């Protein structure tokens, strides 16, 4: 009986550690990156206010549409910050 308890506890610990590893990978800081979302793949409402939900973008790489990306990677994807996207929309 005691051996069963030890084995059960060890198994529960291993499973808990595995779940903690997944949670920390998802908790990495993210940022909004504008102008990189393909049609229907935006993460939420756009800057122009024409829709208020994810997956409703109509065009690829629209300046007012955004996706969450790992912090620090937006510029590498040739994306824009929120301020840059707003400025670009005002010029258009």
N, C-alpha and C positions, 0 to 999 in steps of 0.2 A: 504494500500500500504506500509506504513512504517513497519507494523508488518511482512509482507512478506519479506522485506529486512532484518530485524533482524533475522528471522528464517533461511533464506538462508545463511546469514553470519555465523550464529552459526553452521549450518550443514557443511559448507565449512571448518570451523576451526577444527571441530571434524575429518573430513576426512583427513585434512592435518596433524594433530597430529598422526593419525594412520599410515600414510605413513612415517613419520619421524621415528617412532619407528621401522619400518621394515628396514629402511636404516641403522640405527645405529647398528642393530643386524648383518647386513652383513658387516659392516666396521670394525669388530673386527680383530686385527692383526692375520695374518696367517704365517705359515712357510712351506717350502718344507720338506717333510719327505720321505726319501728314503727307499726302501725295504719293503714297506707295501701294495703297490698297487696290486690288483688282475689282472689277464690277462684281457686286454681290458678296464681297469678302471684307467689308469694313467692319469695325468693331462696335460702333454706336453712332449716335446722331452726328450730323455733319455741321460745319461752321455756318453754312448758308441757311440752315433751318428748313431745308426742303423735305427732310425726313428725320425721324427720331429713334431709329432702331438699327441694330446690326443687320448686315446683309442686304441693305436696301440701296446701296450705291448703284448708279446706272452706267458709270464709265470707268475704265481703267485709269489709275493714277490721277484721279481728280484732286486738285489742290485742297479742297475742303473736306475730303474724306480721310480717315485715319485708321491705323491699326496699332495695337500695343506691340512693342518690340523690347528686347532686353536693353536696359539703360546703356547708353553709349554707342549703340549700333545704328541709330537712325541716319546719321550723316554718311556712314558707309553704304547705306542703301539709297543714297541720294534723296533722302526725305527731308522734310521741313519741320521745324518746331511750330507750336501753335502761333506764336508771334509772327514768324516768317510767313506762315500760310495766310494769316489775316492781312498782312501787308501786301502780299501778292494778289489776294482777292480784291483789295481796294484799288490796285492799279489796273485791274482788268475791267 
